[in-house]
Amino acid sequence: MISLLQCIACGKKYSLSDVRFTCDCGSLLDVLHDLDALKKQFGISQAYYSTKRAKIQGQPTGGVWHFKELVLPSIGDEDVISKQEGNTRLYRNKKTAAWLGLDHTKLYLKHEGENPTGSFKDRGMTVAITQARALRQRAVTCASTGNTSASLAAYASEAGVTGLVLIPKGSVAIGKISQALAYGTKTLVVDGDFDDCMRLIREAQETLQAYPLNSINPFRLEGQKTIMWETLVQLEWRVPDWFVFPGGNLGNTSAFGKALHEAFELGLIDKMPRFAVIQASGASPFYKAYKNNFAGLVPEKADTIATAIKIGDPVNYTKAVRSIRWTNGVVESVSDEEILEAKAHVDGSGIGAEPASCATVAGMKVLIDAGVIRKNETVVGILTGNILKDPQSIVDYHITHKGVHANPPADIDASIDEVKKYL
Ligand code: F0G
């Protein structure tokens, strides 16, 4: 077998066709690929991915499926369910770099909010729903702070399977709920928080055989790995010193670590970049565990304006610890005020992203000011979600609360003299 499921704790192996998300011992599962065999079979090298021009179902495979043999080699091209996810821009931005105190040639912002449903989730969803259909699952589910539900809804529709999403009452941005409703998935608003929703999804998997598309699903993480590889191709394989990104349920932290570990094993890169995972201070169990030398995760009641990462009991904790160790990484926390200030700069620079994504840039600022990220180092920040996901946060900042960098609209009479005042 070219790919298997393997327990990250005891190493026990299972077939990819087993419908399971944890090992008999209770730990998380990885998708394990036979990298040596794949390398030989496809001639995997930097040049292979820099020049590959393949098609799936008649469409060019940029993005996730560009890396098909390292993501889901077992699937036939005809069985892939894709919306051409990935291929996201890697921005340079002088204004944000100046605010961070970095030379603009040292900063890149990769915008995962430019995926089909507006977040990085689509990269994982295309793979997990493809696997769900290969396993003939009749219903797919997720717990979500919003983006996963939007993505699941769109892909369940595309795949023609029943979708069911659980979201915490009062904690999901309007753009995201709107998507889940509009794409036609049944949405259950749970009187509880995200961690309650996640618990129900795990129970639904065990008792109702509903197939979860949360990041506990190892196939989701296989798709999200491609954010790292795609960045490396865009950088012509120059490994940046840092990747900085937000941490909530820690799916990206886990997937990104696996991606770079595999790239290293395959000889695609010869040094590992460092990770900086940024949490909101009101939802920072991973940050606290890091400060405590990863002695253990203490779940907490989460609270932050960045609702996407309002998570107190991340399911991928053990995989995320592994990623921090592989990359000599750090974990930082930022206040809601710091997130809003960073968001004002990212938005005002003409790029824009939702609050959780701007935790990335807020965290960069803290780490640069503290000298952890040095000014001669190259930094890639991942912006995880689109600016239009959470328009309420923008209205609150610019109009209702008039934040420090607020740009409120002005009401005028219908006269050219009034217009002139503002030019
Ligand atoms: N950024 C955004 C915009 C997100 O939606 C999420 C997670 C994260 C960051 C954190 O990523 O969980 O891999 O550490 N959103 C999930 C959801 C939980 O349900 O949409 P993570």
Boltz pocket constraint, residues with backbone or C-beta under 6 A from the ligand:
constraints:
  - pocket:
      binder: B
      contacts: [[A, 119], [A, 121], [A, 143], [A, 144], [A, 145], [A, 146], [A, 147], [A, 148], [A, 149], [A, 215], [A, 246], [A, 247], [A, 248], [A, 249], [A, 250], [A, 251], [A, 252], [A, 253], [A, 308], [A, 309], [A, 354], [A, 356], [A, 357], [A, 384], [A, 385]]
      max_distance: 6.0
